Amino acid sequence: FIAMIEFNKYSYLYFESTMKSFGAYVLLHSNNVIFKV
């Protein structure tokens, strides 16, 4: 049970970091598009 909680915590952290990097990528990409226009 504790192992499941640890796994969920790490998978959540991984998911959160992935979403943050994806959001940063989208922001950079949209900024590049705005600058090109």
ROVO-508238 format. One record per residue: residue number from 1; residue in three letters; z, y negated, x negated of N, C-alpha, C, O in turn. Coordinates in pm, whole numbers. Layout:
N
+-----+-----+--------+---------+--------+--------+----------+---------+--------+---------+--------+--------+---------+--------+
|   k |   r |   n_up | n_north | n_east |  ca_up | ca_north | ca_east |   c_up | c_north | c_east |   o_up | o_north | o_east |
+-----+-----+--------+---------+--------+--------+----------+---------+--------+---------+--------+--------+---------+--------+
| NUM | ALA |      Z |       Y |      X |      Z |        Y |       X |      Z |       Y |      X |      Z |       Y |      X |
...
+-----+-----+--------+---------+--------+--------+----------+---------+--------+---------+--------+--------+---------+--------+
end
This chain:
37
+-----+-----+--------+---------+--------+--------+----------+---------+--------+---------+--------+--------+---------+--------+
|   k |   r |   n_up | n_north | n_east |  ca_up | ca_north | ca_east |   c_up | c_north | c_east |   o_up | o_north | o_east |
+-----+-----+--------+---------+--------+--------+----------+---------+--------+---------+--------+--------+---------+--------+
|   1 | PHE |      0 |     120 |    -85 |      0 |        0 |       0 |      0 |    -126 |    -88 |    -75 |    -220 |    -64 |
|   2 | ILE |     84 |    -124 |   -190 |     88 |     -238 |    -283 |    -46 |    -250 |   -355 |    -94 |    -360 |   -380 |
|   3 | ALA |   -105 |    -135 |   -387 |   -234 |     -138 |    -456 |   -340 |    -202 |   -365 |   -426 |    -275 |   -413 |
|   4 | MET |   -333 |    -175 |   -236 |   -428 |     -234 |    -143 |   -411 |    -386 |   -136 |   -509 |    -460 |   -131 |
|   5 | ILE |   -285 |    -432 |   -137 |   -259 |     -576 |    -135 |   -314 |    -640 |   -262 |   -375 |    -747 |   -257 |
|   6 | GLU |   -292 |    -575 |   -376 |   -344 |     -627 |    -503 |   -497 |    -632 |   -498 |   -557 |    -731 |   -540 |
|   7 | PHE |   -557 |    -527 |   -447 |   -704 |     -522 |    -439 |   -756 |    -632 |   -349 |   -854 |    -699 |   -381 |
|   8 | ASN |   -690 |    -651 |   -235 |   -733 |     -756 |    -142 |   -718 |    -893 |   -205 |   -803 |    -981 |   -185 |
|   9 | LYS |   -610 |    -912 |   -280 |   -587 |    -1041 |    -345 |   -696 |   -1070 |   -446 |   -749 |   -1181 |   -451 |
|  10 | TYR |   -729 |    -970 |   -528 |   -831 |     -990 |    -631 |   -970 |   -1007 |   -568 |  -1049 |   -1089 |   -615 |
|  11 | SER |   -999 |    -931 |   -464 |  -1130 |     -944 |    -401 |  -1142 |   -1080 |   -332 |  -1250 |   -1138 |   -328 |
|  12 | TYR |  -1030 |   -1131 |   -279 |  -1032 |    -1264 |    -217 |  -1055 |   -1371 |   -323 |  -1132 |   -1464 |   -302 |
|  13 | LEU |   -987 |   -1357 |   -437 |  -1006 |    -1454 |    -546 |  -1151 |   -1450 |   -595 |  -1211 |   -1555 |   -620 |
|  14 | TYR |  -1206 |   -1330 |   -607 |  -1345 |    -1316 |    -650 |  -1439 |   -1379 |   -548 |  -1534 |   -1448 |   -584 |
|  15 | PHE |  -1412 |   -1354 |   -420 |  -1494 |    -1410 |    -313 |  -1485 |   -1562 |   -313 |  -1586 |   -1631 |   -296 |
|  16 | GLU |  -1363 |   -1614 |   -333 |  -1342 |    -1759 |    -333 |  -1416 |   -1824 |   -450 |  -1482 |   -1927 |   -433 |
|  17 | SER |  -1406 |   -1764 |   -568 |  -1473 |    -1821 |    -686 |  -1625 |   -1813 |   -669 |  -1698 |   -1902 |   -711 |
|  18 | THR |  -1672 |   -1705 |   -606 |  -1815 |    -1691 |    -583 |  -1864 |   -1798 |   -486 |  -1971 |   -1857 |   -507 |
|  19 | MET |  -1787 |   -1824 |   -381 |  -1826 |    -1926 |    -284 |  -1824 |   -2064 |   -347 |  -1910 |   -2148 |   -318 |
|  20 | LYS |  -1725 |   -2088 |   -436 |  -1717 |    -2219 |    -502 |  -1838 |   -2240 |   -592 |  -1898 |   -2348 |   -590 |
|  21 | SER |  -1875 |   -2139 |   -670 |  -1989 |    -2153 |    -760 |  -2118 |   -2166 |   -678 |  -2209 |   -2239 |   -717 |
|  22 | PHE |  -2126 |   -2094 |   -567 |  -2244 |    -2104 |    -481 |  -2254 |   -2243 |   -420 |  -2362 |   -2301 |   -412 |
|  23 | GLY |  -2139 |   -2297 |   -376 |  -2136 |    -2432 |    -320 |  -2176 |   -2536 |   -424 |  -2248 |   -2630 |   -394 |
|  24 | ALA |  -2128 |   -2518 |   -547 |  -2163 |    -2610 |    -655 |  -2313 |   -2601 |   -684 |  -2377 |   -2703 |   -709 |
|  25 | TYR |  -2367 |   -2481 |   -680 |  -2511 |    -2462 |    -704 |  -2592 |   -2532 |   -595 |  -2692 |   -2599 |   -624 |
|  26 | VAL |  -2549 |   -2517 |   -471 |  -2620 |    -2581 |    -360 |  -2613 |   -2733 |   -373 |  -2712 |   -2802 |   -350 |
|  27 | LEU |  -2495 |   -2785 |   -412 |  -2480 |    -2929 |    -429 |  -2573 |   -2979 |   -539 |  -2642 |   -3079 |   -521 |
|  28 | LEU |  -2575 |   -2909 |   -652 |  -2662 |    -2950 |    -763 |  -2808 |   -2943 |   -721 |  -2887 |   -3031 |   -752 |
|  29 | HIS |  -2843 |   -2836 |   -649 |  -2982 |    -2817 |    -608 |  -3024 |   -2928 |   -512 |  -3133 |   -2984 |   -525 |
|  30 | SER |  -2937 |   -2960 |   -415 |  -2970 |    -3065 |    -319 |  -2978 |   -3200 |   -389 |  -3061 |   -3284 |   -353 |
|  31 | ASN |  -2892 |   -3223 |   -489 |  -2897 |    -3348 |    -565 |  -3029 |   -3358 |   -640 |  -3089 |   -3466 |   -646 |
|  32 | ASN |  -3074 |   -3248 |   -698 |  -3202 |    -3248 |    -771 |  -3317 |   -3280 |   -676 |  -3408 |   -3355 |   -711 |
|  33 | VAL |  -3312 |   -3225 |   -557 |  -3417 |    -3251 |    -459 |  -3416 |   -3399 |   -421 |  -3521 |   -3462 |   -410 |
|  34 | ILE |  -3296 |   -3453 |   -400 |  -3284 |    -3595 |    -363 |  -3338 |   -3682 |   -476 |  -3409 |   -3780 |   -452 |
|  35 | PHE |  -3304 |   -3646 |   -600 |  -3350 |    -3726 |    -714 |  -3502 |   -3717 |   -729 |  -3567 |   -3815 |   -764 |
|  36 | LYS |  -3558 |   -3599 |   -702 |  -3703 |    -3583 |    -713 |  -3773 |   -3668 |   -608 |  -3879 |   -3725 |   -635 |
|  37 | VAL |  -3716 |   -3677 |   -491 |  -3774 |    -3759 |    -383 |  -3738 |   -3905 |   -409 |  -3775 |   -3992 |   -331 |
+-----+-----+--------+---------+--------+--------+----------+---------+--------+---------+--------+--------+---------+--------+
end
